[in-house]
Every structure is written in C-alpha cells, then in structure tokens.
Amino acid sequence: MKFNLTDSKNKTFALPVNPAEINVESTTDDKTITVVKLGEISLIGPEKVKTIELTSTIPVKTTGVHYLSTSKPYKNGQTYIDKINKMYKAKKPIRLVGTTTKISFKGTISDFKYGMTGGNADEYTFTLKLTEYKTHKAKKVKSSKKKKTAKKGKSRSAPPKKVGRGSKVVVNGQLHRSSTGSGVGATERNATRKLTLVATGAKYPYHVATLSGGARGWVSKSAVKAV
C-alpha cells in the first residue's frame, strides 16, 4: 500500500512512510430545537464538507532506511516537506489516494504541522489535514422579465388651464345680473375680462369685469376660458 499526493498540476509523489494513523471525518449540520410537549428534538441538517487527517514520519535521509513504503524515495526528507509546503501555499485543491483502498480524497490543505519528537534527529513527524473541495461556480441569471416600452401614439393635448378668482379669461356668452340667472344682459364675444367672483354650485358661477375693474355681470361656466 502507498499513499500518493497529486498537486493541482497533476504531479504525483508517494509519501515515504505510510501513515501510522488516518481518519476521515463526515458530519452533518444538525440543530436542536425545543418543541412543546416533546422537549428537545434534533433536526438533521445537510452534510458538511468532509475532512481527512493523517499522521506519519519522514526520514531526514532515506538512504538505507528499511521501513519505507516506496521503492523510489527522494534522498532528503526536506524535499517532501518543501513539496507539501508548496501545495499548502498554492491554496489549490490536491488529491490524496491510498492504493488498494477506496480512499481518494480531493481537498485543500487546511493544516500542516511538522517537526521532530523524542529527541530523534533522524526523522520528521508531521500531521496533514485536508478539507474536502467541491467544485462551485457562480452562475449569472438573466431576468426573464422584458422591459415594457410604451407604444407611440397620438400626443395628448395639454389639459385646460384652471380658472379662479383673479384669472384673466376670454368670455363668450350672455351676461346676467345675478348668479341665479336673473336680469339678462348683453352678450360678450371674445371679450378679454377678469374673473372677480366665484359662486360655487350656481347656474352662472363666474362674475367678470373689465381689466380696469368695471363690472360686467355673471356668466355660465362654459362661457369662460382661461387665457
């Protein structure tokens, strides 16, 4: 059995010594809630990313070492340390494969620790942890709603100007002495006048006068147009 590491450029090397221990961890994002009359219950959540951790040793010099797992090791243990460090710093997914096993794990190096223990200067001890890498890509979604464009049609005429007390108006209609229509007077034709009084709801609601202020009389609403 051998344990091979393959980098993002598809270059592979075998660890010189098989790990003394290897663990694959799978967990789910479970949550607990409290339900009336039931108490605390567990809600099964989605699967979290897996992790794999292995611990092993690397001889400082591989020449003459009888417990190696590969027949073609690098001469110096530092070469293995440098290669793993390079993978770690690249921050790209790698693959760990255990031959004769079903272990084939794609992930990024999330933890790499190495050193020497027990006063033994002939080999490094190290711990390597990989976190599962899942391919993901942001997808740009176009809106299905089309912008509505107003159809060109006939242009609408401007709304009529509002008239009120003090407005300058053109009068075409018969004058009356009162807003009720009593006392029929002369008829105005295209006469420019000034609206001086408004009797809301009356039959002849507008009282007009000359521009100089001379009273003329009351006229109907239809007889008045704003200038």
N, C-alpha and C positions, 0 to 999 in steps of 0.2 A: 504494500500500500504506500502511496505517495500523496502528498498534499501540494498541489500546484497553485501558484498565484499568476494570474494573467492581467496585465495592465490595460489601459484604455487604447494602447497602440497594438494590442494583440501579441505582446511579447510575454512569454511564459518562462518561469523558472520554478523548480521544486524546492520546498523547504528542506534543509539538510537533515533535520531530525523530525520525525513525526511528533505531533503534539502529545504531551502527557495527558492533556485534558482538552476537550472541545465541547461546547454547549451551544445548542440552537434554542433561542427563546421566542415563543409565539404567545402573544397576549391579545386580549380584546378590550375595547374601551367601555367596560361595563360601568353602570351607575346604579346607585341605590336610592330609592325614594320610600317615603312612609305613606301607606295607604290606610284610611280609616277602617278599623275592624280587622285588618290583616297585619298591620305593623310594617316592618321594613321588608321591602322586596327588591330583587335585583333585576335590572333591565340589561339585557345582553346588547352590547354595542358592536360597532364594526371592528374588524380586525386591524390592529395596529401594525406598523412595519416590524418585520422580524429582525432579530439581531443574532449574530454568531460570534462567539468568543473562544479563542484558543490560547493555550499557554505551552511554550516549548523552550528549547535551548538551541544555541548556535555556537559551535566550536570556534574559538578565536583563530585557530589554524586547523584546517580539515585534513591535512596530510597525516596519514597513519591512524586516523580515528576509525575505530571498528564498528561503531554503532550508528553510522549514517544511514539515511533512508534512500539516498540517491547514489547512483554509481558515477555521476559526473558533477561533483560539487565544485563551487568556487573555492579557490585556495584559501581566501581570507574570509573570516566571519563578518568583517566590516563591510564587505561587498553586499551581503544580504541586508544588513542594517541600512546601508545607503539606498538600496533599491526600494525597500519598504518605506523609508522616509520620503523618497521621491514620489511614490504613489500617494502618500498621505498629503504632501504639499500640492500635488496636482489637482486635488479636490474633484477627481473624476471617478466614475464607477469602475471597479475591478471585479474579477471573479475568482472565487476560491473553490477548487474542486478536489474532492477526496476520491482517488481512484479506488475501484472495487466497492464504492459506497454510492448512495444516492445523494450525497452532499454535492450540490452545485449551486453556489450562492453568489448572487450578484449584488454588490453593495459598495458603499464608500467607507473608507477607514475613518471611524469616529474616535478611536482611541488606540494609541500605540505607545507602549512603555517598555523600556529595555534597560538592562544594567547587569551587575554581577552580584551574586549572593554567596553566603557561606565562605567567604574568603577564597573562592575559586576563581583564579585569574585565567583559566583555560577556556572558559565558555561564557557566553552571554545568556541571560534568561530574558524572555520577553513575553508580553501579553498583547495580542492583537484582537481588536474588536471591529467588526463590520456591521453597518446598518443597512438594511435592505434598500435597494434603489428601484423605484418604479418609474417607468417612462411616463412622462407627462408633458403636455404641450397646450399652451393657451390657444383657444380657438376663437376667432373673431366671427361673431354672428351678426349678419346684416338684418336690419329691421325689415319685416315683411310689409309694413305699412307704407303705402305710397303717399307722397305728399299731394294733397289735392290742390289743383290750380284752378283758380276761378276763371270761368269761361268769359270771354269778351262779349259784351252785349251792348245794347244801346246805353249811352250815358244818361243818367238821370238828371233831370233839371233841378236846379238849386231850389230848396224849399222857400216858400214865400216869406218875405220879411215880416216880422211881427210889428204890430202897431199898438200904441198905447198913448196915454196922456202925454202931450208934448210932441208927438210924432208929426213929421211933415208928410202929408198924404195928397193923393190926387183923387178928387171926388167926381163921380158920375152918377147923379141921382137926384131925386126930389128932396127939397128941404122941408122940415116940419118945425112947428113952434115948440113942440114938446117931444119927449122920448116915446110917448104913447102913440104919436101919430096925429094928434090934433093940430089944426091950423096949418093947412097945406100951403107951402110957399113956392118959390121959384125952383127951377131945375138947374143944377150945376152940370157943366160939361167940360171934362178935362181941366177942372179948376184946381190949382195948387193951393191947398189950405193947411191949417194947423189944427190938430185934434186937441181940443181943450178939456172936454169932459167925457167920461165913460159911464154909462148906466148899464151895468151887467144884467142880462136877462130881459132887457126892454126890447120892444119891437124895432125901435130906432135908437140903438145904443150909443151912437157917436155924435158928439156935438163938435162942429167945426167952426173955424173963424178964419178971417184973412190973416195973412202973415204979419200984418201990422197990429192984429188983435181985434179987428171988427167982427162981432158975432154974426154968423150966417144962419145957423139952425142945426136941427138934429137930422141925421140920415141913417139909412139901414147899413148893416154890416157889409153887405155885398157892394155897396156904393163906394166903399173906401178901399184904396190900395196904397200901400206904403211906397214912398219914393226911394 
